[in-house]
Amino acid sequence: MKKANALLAAMGRVAEAEVIESAPRLIREPTTKRSGQKHLGAYFDKGDPILERVAILRARLDMTNSELIEHALNELWRRHEAGRAFGE
């Protein structure tokens, strides 16, 4: 059993504190749509042209930022793997 809180003991409420401390704690799993996912992002200066390019590509391809990053990384991976296949 945990040590009783000195302040609660002075107030004559030790029994209540022991009940609270011995009560089981309920652990709730996160219920967000992002639970089980990992964040991947970047920061750019406000005047960086990459921000405009991302906005244009997002509109042209009708993709979210997440979809656009996934697509870009898949393309980069394919190029990297093709380079390795040809000894580059």
Rosetta blueprint (number, residue, H / E / L):
1 M L
2 K L
3 K L
4 A L
5 N L
6 A H
7 L H
8 L H
9 A H
10 A H
11 M L
12 G L
13 R L
14 V H
15 A H
16 E H
17 A H
18 E H
19 V H
20 I H
21 E H
22 S H
23 A L
24 P L
25 R L
26 L L
27 I L
28 R L
29 E L
30 P L
31 T L
32 T L
33 K L
34 R L
35 S L
36 G L
37 Q L
38 K L
39 H L
40 L L
41 G L
42 A L
43 Y L
44 F L
45 D L
46 K L
47 G L
48 D L
49 P H
50 I H
51 L H
52 E H
53 R H
54 V H
55 A H
56 I H
57 L H
58 R H
59 A H
60 R H
61 L H
62 D L
63 M L
64 T L
65 N H
66 S H
67 E H
68 L H
69 I H
70 E H
71 H H
72 A H
73 L H
74 N H
75 E H
76 L H
77 W H
78 R H
79 R H
80 H H
81 E H
82 A H
83 G H
84 R H
85 A H
86 F L
87 G L
88 E L
